[in-house]
Amino acid sequence: MSWNIFSFFLNSEEAFIELNPNLLETNVVNILILIALLVYANKVSFSKTLSDRQLEIISTIENAQNDVVNASNYYYQAEKGLTQSLFWLQTWKLFYENEKVALVNRKYKLVKTGLTETFNTTEKLIKNFENKAFLSLQRYVIYITVSKILRKFLFLSDFEQSKLIEVIILKIGGFKK
C-alpha cells in the first residue's frame, strides 16, 4: 500500500461513504420519529408562546397607541389651559396695573392738594406775620417820630408853639389872617 496525501479519503479497501439499505440497522425510523417529535414539540410549545407573544406585542402596541392618543389629548388640554392662564394673567396684570396707576394718581392728587393747602396756609400765615410786623414797625416808627416831635414841641416857648401851629394850619389849607 502506498501512502499519499489522499490515501485516507481514497481507500481502496473500504468505501468512505456507504449506503446501508437496512432501515432498522441505520435507525432511520428512530431519526424520523425524533425529527417528528422535535417538529411537533416546536410547533406546540413555540407556536403557543409565539402566538401569546404576538398577542402581547399587539396589546402593547394598542396600549401605546391609546397612550399616545391620551397624551396628545392631555397635551392639547394642557396647552389650552396654558393659553387660558396666560390670557387671565395678562388680563389681571392690566387690571392691577391700571388700578395701581389710578391709586397712585389718587394718592398723588391727595398729597398735592394737602401740600398746596399747607403751603397756601403757610404763605398766608407768613404774610399775616409780615403785615403784623410791618404794622408794629410802622407804629414804633410813628411812636418814635411823634415822641421826638413832641419833645421838641414841648421844649419850644408858647410863642414858638403858636407860630408853628399857625404855619402848619396854613400849609394844610386852613384859615388865613
ABEGO torsion letter per residue (X at the ends): XBBBAAAAABBAABBABBBBABAAAAGAAAAAAAAAAAAAAAAAAAAAAAAAAAAAAAAAAAAAAAAAAAAAAAAAAAAAAAAAAAAAAAAAAAAAAAAAAAAAAAAAAAAAAAAAAAAAAAAAAAAAAAAAAAAAAAAAAAAAAAAAAAAAAAABBAAAAAAAAAAAAAAAGBBBX
